[in-house]
Amino acid sequence: MTHPLEVEVNGDIEKAFKNLKKKMAFEGIFKELKRRRYYEKPSEEKKRKREEAERRRLKKIRRMSVQQGRIKKSFPRGKDFRHGEEGANT
């Protein structure tokens, strides 16, 4: 169970509500609600968790590679992503 979320209200209820939503999103409450909307079989849960872990692992590897200067952030050569054609850089 998560800890209670507290938001300070200084007269502006809209701003307080926005801050509450931001905190809930950061805590992952919306994601959890969406996930629990339907029953998830144990095998599906294992598969989802395995895929999430793989995504996190690859993201960490990419981030570390960029920090170490191994990879430059740019599009791969030979493919024009705007038109979906090989070598159509015109």
PDB file as gemmi writes it, atoms N, CA and C in Angstrom:
CRYST1    1.000    1.000    1.000  90.00  90.00  90.00 P 1                      
ATOM      1  N   MET A   1       0.849  -1.180   0.000  1.00  0.00           N  
ATOM      2  CA  MET A   1       0.000   0.000   0.000  1.00  0.00           C  
ATOM      3  C   MET A   1       0.891   1.238   0.000  1.00  0.00           C  
ATOM      4  N   THR A   2       0.488   2.221  -0.754  1.00  0.00           N  
ATOM      5  CA  THR A   2       1.285   3.437  -0.853  1.00  0.00           C  
ATOM      6  C   THR A   2       0.969   4.388   0.290  1.00  0.00           C  
ATOM      7  N   HIS A   3       1.832   5.324   0.486  1.00  0.00           N  
ATOM      8  CA  HIS A   3       1.633   6.329   1.523  1.00  0.00           C  
ATOM      9  C   HIS A   3       0.656   7.396   1.019  1.00  0.00           C  
ATOM     10  N   PRO A   4       0.006   8.099   1.935  1.00  0.00           N  
ATOM     11  CA  PRO A   4      -0.960   9.123   1.502  1.00  0.00           C  
ATOM     12  C   PRO A   4      -0.255  10.297   0.823  1.00  0.00           C  
ATOM     13  N   LEU A   5      -0.908  10.831  -0.194  1.00  0.00           N  
ATOM     14  CA  LEU A   5      -0.380  11.992  -0.909  1.00  0.00           C  
ATOM     15  C   LEU A   5      -1.021  13.247  -0.341  1.00  0.00           C  
ATOM     16  N   GLU A   6      -0.200  14.214  -0.025  1.00  0.00           N  
ATOM     17  CA  GLU A   6      -0.713  15.467   0.510  1.00  0.00           C  
ATOM     18  C   GLU A   6      -0.350  16.603  -0.425  1.00  0.00           C  
ATOM     19  N   VAL A   7      -1.304  17.507  -0.630  1.00  0.00           N  
ATOM     20  CA  VAL A   7      -1.090  18.666  -1.474  1.00  0.00           C  
ATOM     21  C   VAL A   7      -1.527  19.896  -0.700  1.00  0.00           C  
ATOM     22  N   GLU A   8      -0.705  20.918  -0.750  1.00  0.00           N  
ATOM     23  CA  GLU A   8      -1.016  22.151  -0.047  1.00  0.00           C  
ATOM     24  C   GLU A   8      -1.968  23.000  -0.887  1.00  0.00           C  
ATOM     25  N   VAL A   9      -3.038  23.504  -0.266  1.00  0.00           N  
ATOM     26  CA  VAL A   9      -4.004  24.353  -0.957  1.00  0.00           C  
ATOM     27  C   VAL A   9      -3.880  25.758  -0.391  1.00  0.00           C  
ATOM     28  N   ASN A  10      -3.438  26.673  -1.232  1.00  0.00           N  
ATOM     29  CA  ASN A  10      -3.292  28.068  -0.809  1.00  0.00           C  
ATOM     30  C   ASN A  10      -4.303  28.941  -1.548  1.00  0.00           C  
ATOM     31  N   GLY A  11      -5.561  28.613  -1.439  1.00  0.00           N  
ATOM     32  CA  GLY A  11      -6.608  29.410  -2.070  1.00  0.00           C  
ATOM     33  C   GLY A  11      -6.926  29.007  -3.494  1.00  0.00           C  
ATOM     34  N   ASP A  12      -5.952  28.479  -4.238  1.00  0.00           N  
ATOM     35  CA  ASP A  12      -6.181  28.111  -5.632  1.00  0.00           C  
ATOM     36  C   ASP A  12      -6.388  26.603  -5.731  1.00  0.00           C  
ATOM     37  N   ILE A  13      -7.646  26.202  -5.764  1.00  0.00           N  
ATOM     38  CA  ILE A  13      -7.989  24.773  -5.783  1.00  0.00           C  
ATOM     39  C   ILE A  13      -7.579  24.114  -7.100  1.00  0.00           C  
ATOM     40  N   GLU A  14      -7.630  24.865  -8.194  1.00  0.00           N  
ATOM     41  CA  GLU A  14      -7.246  24.309  -9.501  1.00  0.00           C  
ATOM     42  C   GLU A  14      -5.764  23.935  -9.516  1.00  0.00           C  
ATOM     43  N   LYS A  15      -4.934  24.821  -8.959  1.00  0.00           N  
ATOM     44  CA  LYS A  15      -3.500  24.557  -8.910  1.00  0.00           C  
ATOM     45  C   LYS A  15      -3.204  23.366  -7.996  1.00  0.00           C  
ATOM     46  N   ALA A  16      -3.920  23.272  -6.882  1.00  0.00           N  
ATOM     47  CA  ALA A  16      -3.738  22.149  -5.960  1.00  0.00           C  
ATOM     48  C   ALA A  16      -4.135  20.833  -6.629  1.00  0.00           C  
ATOM     49  N   PHE A  17      -5.225  20.854  -7.393  1.00  0.00           N  
ATOM     50  CA  PHE A  17      -5.683  19.656  -8.090  1.00  0.00           C  
ATOM     51  C   PHE A  17      -4.662  19.235  -9.147  1.00  0.00           C  
ATOM     52  N   LYS A  18      -4.094  20.216  -9.847  1.00  0.00           N  
ATOM     53  CA  LYS A  18      -3.067  19.935 -10.854  1.00  0.00           C  
ATOM     54  C   LYS A  18      -1.837  19.305 -10.199  1.00  0.00           C  
ATOM     55  N   ASN A  19      -1.442  19.852  -9.040  1.00  0.00           N  
ATOM     56  CA  ASN A  19      -0.299  19.296  -8.313  1.00  0.00           C  
ATOM     57  C   ASN A  19      -0.575  17.872  -7.832  1.00  0.00           C  
ATOM     58  N   LEU A  20      -1.814  17.621  -7.387  1.00  0.00           N  
ATOM     59  CA  LEU A  20      -2.184  16.275  -6.952  1.00  0.00           C  
ATOM     60  C   LEU A  20      -2.091  15.287  -8.112  1.00  0.00           C  
ATOM     61  N   LYS A  21      -2.609  15.676  -9.273  1.00  0.00           N  
ATOM     62  CA  LYS A  21      -2.541  14.806 -10.451  1.00  0.00           C  
ATOM     63  C   LYS A  21      -1.093  14.514 -10.823  1.00  0.00           C  
ATOM     64  N   LYS A  22      -0.234  15.538 -10.736  1.00  0.00           N  
ATOM     65  CA  LYS A  22       1.179  15.373 -11.068  1.00  0.00           C  
ATOM     66  C   LYS A  22       1.828  14.369 -10.115  1.00  0.00           C  
ATOM     67  N   LYS A  23       1.521  14.494  -8.809  1.00  0.00           N  
ATOM     68  CA  LYS A  23       2.078  13.567  -7.821  1.00  0.00           C  
ATOM     69  C   LYS A  23       1.573  12.141  -8.056  1.00  0.00           C  
ATOM     70  N   MET A  24       0.276  12.015  -8.395  1.00  0.00           N  
ATOM     71  CA  MET A  24      -0.296  10.692  -8.644  1.00  0.00           C  
ATOM     72  C   MET A  24       0.351  10.049  -9.864  1.00  0.00           C  
ATOM     73  N   ALA A  25       0.600  10.833 -10.893  1.00  0.00           N  
ATOM     74  CA  ALA A  25       1.250  10.305 -12.093  1.00  0.00           C  
ATOM     75  C   ALA A  25       2.671   9.859 -11.762  1.00  0.00           C  
ATOM     76  N   PHE A  26       3.384  10.652 -10.985  1.00  0.00           N  
ATOM     77  CA  PHE A  26       4.752  10.311 -10.618  1.00  0.00           C  
ATOM     78  C   PHE A  26       4.802   9.037  -9.788  1.00  0.00           C  
ATOM     79  N   GLU A  27       3.835   8.845  -8.906  1.00  0.00           N  
ATOM     80  CA  GLU A  27       3.776   7.651  -8.063  1.00  0.00           C  
ATOM     81  C   GLU A  27       3.336   6.408  -8.842  1.00  0.00           C  
ATOM     82  N   GLY A  28       2.784   6.598 -10.039  1.00  0.00           N  
ATOM     83  CA  GLY A  28       2.349   5.471 -10.854  1.00  0.00           C  
ATOM     84  C   GLY A  28       0.947   4.992 -10.529  1.00  0.00           C  
ATOM     85  N   ILE A  29       0.163   5.835  -9.882  1.00  0.00           N  
ATOM     86  CA  ILE A  29      -1.188   5.437  -9.480  1.00  0.00           C  
ATOM     87  C   ILE A  29      -2.099   5.263 -10.688  1.00  0.00           C  
ATOM     88  N   PHE A  30      -1.991   6.174 -11.665  1.00  0.00           N  
ATOM     89  CA  PHE A  30      -2.845   6.070 -12.849  1.00  0.00           C  
ATOM     90  C   PHE A  30      -2.533   4.801 -13.641  1.00  0.00           C  
ATOM     91  N   LYS A  31      -1.244   4.496 -13.754  1.00  0.00           N  
ATOM     92  CA  LYS A  31      -0.830   3.287 -14.473  1.00  0.00           C  
ATOM     93  C   LYS A  31      -1.368   2.039 -13.774  1.00  0.00           C  
ATOM     94  N   GLU A  32      -1.304   2.049 -12.444  1.00  0.00           N  
ATOM     95  CA  GLU A  32      -1.793   0.918 -11.654  1.00  0.00           C  
ATOM     96  C   GLU A  32      -3.307   0.756 -11.810  1.00  0.00           C  
ATOM     97  N   LEU A  33      -4.039   1.859 -11.782  1.00  0.00           N  
ATOM     98  CA  LEU A  33      -5.493   1.795 -11.964  1.00  0.00           C  
ATOM     99  C   LEU A  33      -5.852   1.227 -13.329  1.00  0.00           C  
ATOM    100  N   LYS A  34      -5.158   1.696 -14.340  1.00  0.00           N  
ATOM    101  CA  LYS A  34      -5.412   1.215 -15.702  1.00  0.00           C  
ATOM    102  C   LYS A  34      -5.116  -0.284 -15.803  1.00  0.00           C  
ATOM    103  N   ARG A  35      -4.021  -0.702 -15.158  1.00  0.00           N  
ATOM    104  CA  ARG A  35      -3.628  -2.108 -15.208  1.00  0.00           C  
ATOM    105  C   ARG A  35      -4.634  -2.997 -14.484  1.00  0.00           C  
ATOM    106  N   ARG A  36      -5.196  -2.515 -13.394  1.00  0.00           N  
ATOM    107  CA  ARG A  36      -6.127  -3.318 -12.608  1.00  0.00           C  
ATOM    108  C   ARG A  36      -7.563  -3.278 -13.114  1.00  0.00           C  
ATOM    109  N   ARG A  37      -7.802  -2.541 -14.179  1.00  0.00           N  
ATOM    110  CA  ARG A  37      -9.155  -2.423 -14.706  1.00  0.00           C  
ATOM    111  C   ARG A  37      -9.694  -3.790 -15.150  1.00  0.00           C  
ATOM    112  N   TYR A  38      -8.789  -4.629 -15.672  1.00  0.00           N  
ATOM    113  CA  TYR A  38      -9.176  -5.961 -16.121  1.00  0.00           C  
ATOM    114  C   TYR A  38      -8.278  -6.989 -15.455  1.00  0.00           C  
ATOM    115  N   TYR A  39      -8.775  -8.225 -15.343  1.00  0.00           N  
ATOM    116  CA  TYR A  39      -7.990  -9.304 -14.752  1.00  0.00           C  
ATOM    117  C   TYR A  39      -6.837  -9.654 -15.681  1.00  0.00           C  
ATOM    118  N   GLU A  40      -5.681  -9.841 -15.102  1.00  0.00           N  
ATOM    119  CA  GLU A  40      -4.501 -10.226 -15.863  1.00  0.00           C  
ATOM    120  C   GLU A  40      -4.052 -11.603 -15.375  1.00  0.00           C  
ATOM    121  N   LYS A  41      -4.015 -12.559 -16.307  1.00  0.00           N  
ATOM    122  CA  LYS A  41      -3.583 -13.903 -15.945  1.00  0.00           C  
ATOM    123  C   LYS A  41      -2.140 -13.863 -15.455  1.00  0.00           C  
ATOM    124  N   PRO A  42      -1.794 -14.789 -14.557  1.00  0.00           N  
ATOM    125  CA  PRO A  42      -0.416 -14.805 -14.047  1.00  0.00           C  
ATOM    126  C   PRO A  42       0.635 -14.908 -15.151  1.00  0.00           C  
ATOM    127  N   SER A  43       0.349 -15.677 -16.198  1.00  0.00           N  
ATOM    128  CA  SER A  43       1.321 -15.796 -17.293  1.00  0.00           C  
ATOM    129  C   SER A  43       1.468 -14.470 -18.034  1.00  0.00           C  
ATOM    130  N   GLU A  44       0.360 -13.730 -18.197  1.00  0.00           N  
ATOM    131  CA  GLU A  44       0.419 -12.424 -18.852  1.00  0.00           C  
ATOM    132  C   GLU A  44       1.184 -11.428 -17.986  1.00  0.00           C  
ATOM    133  N   GLU A  45       0.996 -11.520 -16.666  1.00  0.00           N  
ATOM    134  CA  GLU A  45       1.693 -10.629 -15.744  1.00  0.00           C  
ATOM    135  C   GLU A  45       3.207 -10.862 -15.820  1.00  0.00           C  
ATOM    136  N   LYS A  46       3.615 -12.140 -15.841  1.00  0.00           N  
ATOM    137  CA  LYS A  46       5.038 -12.463 -15.947  1.00  0.00           C  
ATOM    138  C   LYS A  46       5.617 -11.918 -17.247  1.00  0.00           C  
ATOM    139  N   LYS A  47       4.871 -12.098 -18.325  1.00  0.00           N  
ATOM    140  CA  LYS A  47       5.330 -11.618 -19.640  1.00  0.00           C  
ATOM    141  C   LYS A  47       5.470 -10.101 -19.628  1.00  0.00           C  
ATOM    142  N   ARG A  48       4.488  -9.397 -19.069  1.00  0.00           N  
ATOM    143  CA  ARG A  48       4.516  -7.932 -19.024  1.00  0.00           C  
ATOM    144  C   ARG A  48       5.702  -7.446 -18.194  1.00  0.00           C  
ATOM    145  N   LYS A  49       5.908  -8.071 -17.036  1.00  0.00           N  
ATOM    146  CA  LYS A  49       7.008  -7.660 -16.173  1.00  0.00           C  
ATOM    147  C   LYS A  49       8.358  -7.926 -16.833  1.00  0.00           C  
ATOM    148  N   ARG A  50       8.473  -9.049 -17.548  1.00  0.00           N  
ATOM    149  CA  ARG A  50       9.714  -9.377 -18.248  1.00  0.00           C  
ATOM    150  C   ARG A  50      10.005  -8.337 -19.336  1.00  0.00           C  
ATOM    151  N   GLU A  51       8.939  -7.954 -20.090  1.00  0.00           N  
ATOM    152  CA  GLU A  51       9.098  -6.956 -21.149  1.00  0.00           C  
ATOM    153  C   GLU A  51       9.448  -5.584 -20.574  1.00  0.00           C  
ATOM    154  N   GLU A  52       8.831  -5.217 -19.453  1.00  0.00           N  
ATOM    155  CA  GLU A  52       9.138  -3.934 -18.810  1.00  0.00           C  
ATOM    156  C   GLU A  52      10.592  -3.905 -18.342  1.00  0.00           C  
ATOM    157  N   ALA A  53      11.056  -5.003 -17.771  1.00  0.00           N  
ATOM    158  CA  ALA A  53      12.437  -5.078 -17.297  1.00  0.00           C  
ATOM    159  C   ALA A  53      13.407  -4.966 -18.471  1.00  0.00           C  
ATOM    160  N   GLU A  54      13.085  -5.601 -19.593  1.00  0.00           N  
ATOM    161  CA  GLU A  54      13.928  -5.538 -20.782  1.00  0.00           C  
ATOM    162  C   GLU A  54      13.989  -4.106 -21.322  1.00  0.00           C  
ATOM    163  N   ARG A  55      12.832  -3.420 -21.335  1.00  0.00           N  
ATOM    164  CA  ARG A  55      12.801  -2.017 -21.782  1.00  0.00           C  
ATOM    165  C   ARG A  55      13.678  -1.138 -20.891  1.00  0.00           C  
ATOM    166  N   ARG A  56      13.558  -1.348 -19.565  1.00  0.00           N  
ATOM    167  CA  ARG A  56      14.377  -0.567 -18.635  1.00  0.00           C  
ATOM    168  C   ARG A  56      15.864  -0.847 -18.838  1.00  0.00           C  
ATOM    169  N   ARG A  57      16.202  -2.123 -19.060  1.00  0.00           N  
ATOM    170  CA  ARG A  57      17.602  -2.517 -19.248  1.00  0.00           C  
ATOM    171  C   ARG A  57      18.175  -1.867 -20.506  1.00  0.00           C  
ATOM    172  N   LEU A  58      17.430  -1.919 -21.613  1.00  0.00           N  
ATOM    173  CA  LEU A  58      17.903  -1.326 -22.859  1.00  0.00           C  
ATOM    174  C   LEU A  58      18.013   0.192 -22.742  1.00  0.00           C  
ATOM    175  N   LYS A  59      17.077   0.798 -22.041  1.00  0.00           N  
ATOM    176  CA  LYS A  59      17.116   2.246 -21.845  1.00  0.00           C  
ATOM    177  C   LYS A  59      18.364   2.640 -21.051  1.00  0.00           C  
ATOM    178  N   LYS A  60      18.681   1.852 -20.033  1.00  0.00           N  
ATOM    179  CA  LYS A  60      19.858   2.125 -19.217  1.00  0.00           C  
ATOM    180  C   LYS A  60      21.129   1.984 -20.047  1.00  0.00           C  
ATOM    181  N   ILE A  61      21.191   0.955 -20.886  1.00  0.00           N  
ATOM    182  CA  ILE A  61      22.356   0.740 -21.743  1.00  0.00           C  
ATOM    183  C   ILE A  61      22.518   1.908 -22.707  1.00  0.00           C  
ATOM    184  N   ARG A  62      21.403   2.337 -23.337  1.00  0.00           N  
ATOM    185  CA  ARG A  62      21.465   3.466 -24.268  1.00  0.00           C  
ATOM    186  C   ARG A  62      21.939   4.729 -23.557  1.00  0.00           C  
ATOM    187  N   ARG A  63      21.381   4.983 -22.386  1.00  0.00           N  
ATOM    188  CA  ARG A  63      21.727   6.185 -21.626  1.00  0.00           C  
ATOM    189  C   ARG A  63      23.216   6.175 -21.257  1.00  0.00           C  
ATOM    190  N   MET A  64      23.725   5.025 -20.830  1.00  0.00           N  
ATOM    191  CA  MET A  64      25.132   4.935 -20.454  1.00  0.00           C  
ATOM    192  C   MET A  64      26.033   5.080 -21.670  1.00  0.00           C  
ATOM    193  N   SER A  65      25.623   4.540 -22.811  1.00  0.00           N  
ATOM    194  CA  SER A  65      26.414   4.655 -24.030  1.00  0.00           C  
ATOM    195  C   SER A  65      26.511   6.107 -24.481  1.00  0.00           C  
ATOM    196  N   VAL A  66      25.407   6.824 -24.401  1.00  0.00           N  
ATOM    197  CA  VAL A  66      25.395   8.234 -24.792  1.00  0.00           C  
ATOM    198  C   VAL A  66      26.272   9.038 -23.841  1.00  0.00           C  
ATOM    199  N   GLN A  67      26.210   8.745 -22.547  1.00  0.00           N  
ATOM    200  CA  GLN A  67      27.017   9.464 -21.565  1.00  0.00           C  
ATOM    201  C   GLN A  67      28.501   9.231 -21.778  1.00  0.00           C  
ATOM    202  N   GLN A  68      28.861   8.046 -22.231  1.00  0.00           N  
ATOM    203  CA  GLN A  68      30.265   7.722 -22.438  1.00  0.00           C  
ATOM    204  C   GLN A  68      30.747   8.167 -23.812  1.00  0.00           C  
ATOM    205  N   GLY A  69      29.848   8.716 -24.622  1.00  0.00           N  
ATOM    206  CA  GLY A  69      30.222   9.258 -25.918  1.00  0.00           C  
ATOM    207  C   GLY A  69      30.357   8.226 -27.012  1.00  0.00           C  
ATOM    208  N   ARG A  70      29.855   7.038 -26.781  1.00  0.00           N  
ATOM    209  CA  ARG A  70      29.957   5.987 -27.799  1.00  0.00           C  
ATOM    210  C   ARG A  70      28.961   6.191 -28.924  1.00  0.00           C  
ATOM    211  N   ILE A  71      27.788   6.694 -28.597  1.00  0.00           N  
ATOM    212  CA  ILE A  71      26.727   6.830 -29.584  1.00  0.00           C  
ATOM    213  C   ILE A  71      26.364   8.299 -29.710  1.00  0.00           C  
ATOM    214  N   LYS A  72      26.264   8.770 -30.945  1.00  0.00           N  
ATOM    215  CA  LYS A  72      25.789  10.125 -31.174  1.00  0.00           C  
ATOM    216  C   LYS A  72      24.289  10.050 -31.404  1.00  0.00           C  
ATOM    217  N   LYS A  73      23.568  11.001 -30.856  1.00  0.00           N  
ATOM    218  CA  LYS A  73      22.126  11.013 -31.040  1.00  0.00           C  
ATOM    219  C   LYS A  73      21.804  11.566 -32.421  1.00  0.00           C  
ATOM    220  N   SER A  74      21.504  10.691 -33.359  1.00  0.00           N  
ATOM    221  CA  SER A  74      21.124  11.099 -34.705  1.00  0.00           C  
ATOM    222  C   SER A  74      20.396   9.945 -35.370  1.00  0.00           C  
ATOM    223  N   PHE A  75      19.816  10.214 -36.527  1.00  0.00           N  
ATOM    224  CA  PHE A  75      19.119   9.175 -37.269  1.00  0.00           C  
ATOM    225  C   PHE A  75      20.128   8.285 -37.967  1.00  0.00           C  
ATOM    226  N   PRO A  76      19.805   7.005 -38.126  1.00  0.00           N  
ATOM    227  CA  PRO A  76      20.694   6.117 -38.879  1.00  0.00           C  
ATOM    228  C   PRO A  76      20.780   6.561 -40.339  1.00  0.00           C  
ATOM    229  N   ARG A  77      21.923   6.324 -40.960  1.00  0.00           N  
ATOM    230  CA  ARG A  77      22.109   6.728 -42.357  1.00  0.00           C  
ATOM    231  C   ARG A  77      21.418   5.757 -43.296  1.00  0.00           C  
ATOM    232  N   GLY A  78      21.142   6.249 -44.521  1.00  0.00           N  
ATOM    233  CA  GLY A  78      20.606   5.378 -45.567  1.00  0.00           C  
ATOM    234  C   GLY A  78      19.103   5.270 -45.585  1.00  0.00           C  
ATOM    235  N   LYS A  79      18.420   5.899 -44.658  1.00  0.00           N  
ATOM    236  CA  LYS A  79      16.977   5.798 -44.651  1.00  0.00           C  
ATOM    237  C   LYS A  79      16.384   7.166 -44.380  1.00  0.00           C  
ATOM    238  N   ASP A  80      15.461   7.568 -45.215  1.00  0.00           N  
ATOM    239  CA  ASP A  80      14.780   8.838 -45.023  1.00  0.00           C  
ATOM    240  C   ASP A  80      13.500   8.544 -44.257  1.00  0.00           C  
ATOM    241  N   PHE A  81      13.474   8.890 -42.986  1.00  0.00           N  
ATOM    242  CA  PHE A  81      12.347   8.545 -42.137  1.00  0.00           C  
ATOM    243  C   PHE A  81      11.104   9.363 -42.443  1.00  0.00           C  
ATOM    244  N   ARG A  82      11.250  10.482 -43.125  1.00  0.00           N  
ATOM    245  CA  ARG A  82      10.084  11.295 -43.454  1.00  0.00           C  
ATOM    246  C   ARG A  82       9.231  10.634 -44.530  1.00  0.00           C  
ATOM    247  N   HIS A  83       9.916   9.928 -45.458  1.00  0.00           N  
ATOM    248  CA  HIS A  83       9.169   9.342 -46.579  1.00  0.00           C  
ATOM    249  C   HIS A  83       9.166   7.823 -46.561  1.00  0.00           C  
ATOM    250  N   GLY A  84       9.929   7.223 -45.670  1.00  0.00           N  
ATOM    251  CA  GLY A  84       9.939   5.774 -45.555  1.00  0.00           C  
ATOM    252  C   GLY A  84      10.605   5.073 -46.718  1.00  0.00           C  
ATOM    253  N   GLU A  85      11.554   5.758 -47.389  1.00  0.00           N  
ATOM    254  CA  GLU A  85      12.216   5.156 -48.546  1.00  0.00           C  
ATOM    255  C   GLU A  85      13.718   5.066 -48.273  1.00  0.00           C  
ATOM    256  N   GLU A  86      14.357   4.064 -48.880  1.00  0.00           N  
ATOM    257  CA  GLU A  86      15.801   3.911 -48.751  1.00  0.00           C  
ATOM    258  C   GLU A  86      16.499   4.984 -49.564  1.00  0.00           C  
ATOM    259  N   GLY A  87      17.406   5.702 -48.960  1.00  0.00           N  
ATOM    260  CA  GLY A  87      18.277   6.627 -49.667  1.00  0.00           C  
ATOM    261  C   GLY A  87      17.606   7.783 -50.378  1.00  0.00           C  
ATOM    262  N   ALA A  88      16.386   8.132 -50.044  1.00  0.00           N  
ATOM    263  CA  ALA A  88      15.677   9.221 -50.720  1.00  0.00           C  
ATOM    264  C   ALA A  88      15.860  10.510 -49.950  1.00  0.00           C  
ATOM    265  N   ASN A  89      17.091  10.965 -49.860  1.00  0.00           N  
ATOM    266  CA  ASN A  89      17.382  12.186 -49.106  1.00  0.00           C  
ATOM    267  C   ASN A  89      17.389  13.401 -50.018  1.00  0.00           C  
ATOM    268  N   THR A  90      16.285  13.688 -50.648  1.00  0.00           N  
ATOM    269  CA  THR A  90      16.209  14.850 -51.545  1.00  0.00           C  
ATOM    270  C   THR A  90      15.289  15.899 -50.999  1.00  0.00           C  
TER     271      THR A  90                                                      
END                                                                             
